[in-house]
Amino acid sequence: MEETGTVQKRVAAEIDLDRLMQNAEWLKKKLAPHTAFAAVVKADGYGHGAVPIARELDPLADWYCVATAEEALNLRSHAIGKPILILGPVPEEQYEALIQAEVRMPVFTAEEAEAMGRQAEKVGKKALAHLAVDTGMNRIGIKPSPEVVSTAKRMAESCGLLLEGAFTHLYRADERTLSSARRQCLLFQHFLEELKRRGIQPEWCHVANSAAIMRGIGTDFHMVRAGIAMYGIAPSREMEGETLPLSPVMSLRSRVSYVKEIEAGEEISYGGIFRSEHSMRVATVSAGYADGYPRSLSNCGQVLIAGRRARILGRICMDQMMVDVSDNPEAKRGSAVTLLGQDGSEAITLEELSQRSGRFPYEFVCDISRRVPRVYFRKGVQVGTKDWFQDRYDSIR
Ligand SMILES: *Cc1c(COP(=O)(O)O)cnc(C)c1O
C-alpha cells in the first residue's frame, strides 16, 4: 500500500483489513482447539465500523459480541447471521425484537429471566440467554453463592428461556500481576461445577478478553471474547511489549489546506498560547477536536508530513489545527498528514497519542467522530467506505 496520500478526503480513518485478519489469526492460535472465537464489535467495532469488520472476520469468527440491542439488530439488518451476544444489560422493551432475531442476551436476575421467558412464549421462539456471573468486577452479574445456584436452576428450567451460556469478565487481566484474573477464573470454574452438580451445563462458558487470551488465561473454556487486540491495540500500557506481533488496523489521515510564513512574535490559534520566537513556516491541517482528535494535544502533539514529524502549534480548533513545517520544505497545500499511523519510516502510535493526550487507547478509537469517514483497504487497494452523512430523522421535521 502507498502509505499516505491514498485518500483525498479532508480527514479519514483508514482501516487495514489484512491487518485485522492477521491479528485475529494470531489471537486464534492462542486458543485450545475446541475453543470458539467471538469477535467483539461493540461501539461500532471500536470505531472501525462494526459491519465491515464483522463481514471481514466472517471466515474466522464463530460469534460476535456487542454492547447494546441496537448494535445487535444493526448487524442482523446487514445480514450477519452468526450468533450474536449482547454483553450489557438489555431493557425489557427490547426483548421481543432480540428474541425474534435470535440475539443472545445476558441474564442475571430472576425477574429478567421471567420477563424473557414470558416474551419468548408470546413470540413463539426461545429466548437465548447467557448467565452473567460477577466474580469481582461488581459491574453486572450474579455473585456465586449456594442460593444463587438455586436461582440459576430456576432460570434454566423456566419456560421459554434457554440458558445457553454463562460468562464472567476479567477486570485485571491486563496488569503485570495476574493473581486477580486467576482468582476470578477459579471462582467461575467452581461456580460452573456447582451448576453442573445441579444438572445445569450451559453450552457456552466464556471468560477471556484480549488481555486474557494473550496471557493464556481462560483460553480453554468454550469461547473467548476478543476486542481491542484484534484492532492491533495493546490492552494496557503494561502489555505494550506483548503486542509486538499485532499491527494497528486504524490510521488517521488528513491534509494540509494552507501553508504560510509567520514572523517572530506572532501568535497562533485561540488564546495565543503559542507565540513564535523566530520566523516560521506554518501549515494548517484540516482536522480538529470535532473529528475526535484530542484537544489536549494542543501545543504538545505531533503529526507526520512527508515522513517527518511536525509539532502542533497552539490550540487545536474544532475543525483545524496548525503545525510547524519550518524544516519540512516538502510540506505543501494538499500534502497528506498522518495523525495516527505510519508515514515512511516514522510512525505515530496510539500509545504515543494516549500518553501525550491522557486519553485511554480504547477511548481514542471509539471517539473518532462520525464526521470522519472510514475507508477500507485490502492489499493496499481501497475496497469500500463508511460514512454517516445521511442525516435521517424519525418523526421530527
Ligand atoms: C468489551 C468486552 C470484551 C472485550 O474486551 P477487550 O479488552 O477489548 O478484548 C470482552 N468481554 C466483555 C464483557 C466486554 O465488555
The ligand as an ORCA input file, in Angstrom:
! r2SCAN-3c Opt
* xyz 0 1
  C     -15.550     -5.161     25.859
  C     -15.630     -6.500     26.447
  C     -14.785     -7.531     25.992
  C     -13.628     -7.282     25.048
  O     -12.576     -6.704     25.777
  P     -11.176     -6.356     25.083
  O     -10.342     -5.878     26.217
  O     -11.456     -5.263     24.124
  O     -10.702     -7.582     24.426
  C     -14.997     -8.801     26.474
  N     -15.979     -9.054     27.370
  C     -16.793     -8.086     27.854
  C     -17.845     -8.435     28.848
  C     -16.639     -6.780     27.428
  O     -17.434     -5.828     27.906
*
